[in-house]
Amino acid sequence: MALKDKVILVTGGTSGIGEGCVRHFASLGAKVVIASNQREPGEALEEELRAAGQDAHFVFTDVSQEDSVQSMVARTLHFHGRIDGVHCNAGVWAKGKATEFNDAVWEKVMGVNVKSVLWTAKHVIPIMENQGQGVILITTSVAAQIGFPSHALYCASKAALEAIIRCLAVDHAGKVRVVGISPGTIDTPMLAATCEGWDKPVAELYADVARRIPVRRLGQPQDIAQAAAFLLSDEASYINATTIVLDGGTMALPPW
């Protein structure tokens, strides 16, 4: 994909899908800014990519806090003078039914999964509008469409992102293109965390799930990264205000 020399900011860029995207974007020649609250992995990833001749900077960021997001955007401008694309990928997971709901879990999940996207949009869109163009890519999830057991708040947070994608695209039409990418079951540390407490080993759980997915395997961060690179590129210039599902066919399955 034509990402060479494009300035791409990735939140949640030090683990799972985010790390996979950072590595792929950098390999395509993008100038990548890695934002994360994981300092040591972020600094190590920056060092590794720069040693390989790729353009990468790490910025320590708490995306749930406006001042931290504002600093992230300012640092990106300091490095490169422009922002061509932002991949809002930072996310957290919390298990629980509505009967177990409390303010703490609301702040944790909605603060990172939803509010962070609004903070990022608030501070990056004026820059993109001043440039005349820009792309915002948001990682949602098939959880926006599926009622996962004991995941009420997480599912709600991902559904909220799909509404935000549409609204941002309409409110900033002609200057900012806004798209979503909706992963299914992807082999990441977050997926492993959801397996805690089950009576089967993680490898056995993964094998059971893989047998059910129509492509007969779990997704990998690289699967998402390749599609994300396309969505951020000029080749995808007519894709707007919508979300691309990458679930290996999971949502086509019947309920038996």
Secondary structure, 3 states (H helix, E strand, C coil): CCCCCCEEEEECCCCHHHHHHHHHHHHCCCEEEEEECCHHHHHHHHHHHHHCCCEEEEEECCCCCHHHHHHHHHHHHHHHCCCCEEEECCCCCCCECHHHCCHHHHHHHHHHHHHHHHHHHHHHHHHHHHHCCEEEEEECCHHHCCCCCCEHHHHHHHHHHHHHHHHHHHHCCCCEEEEEEEECCECCHHHHHHCCCCCCCHHHHHHHHHHHCCCCCCECHHHHHHHHHHHHCHHHCCCCCEEEEECCCHHHCCCC
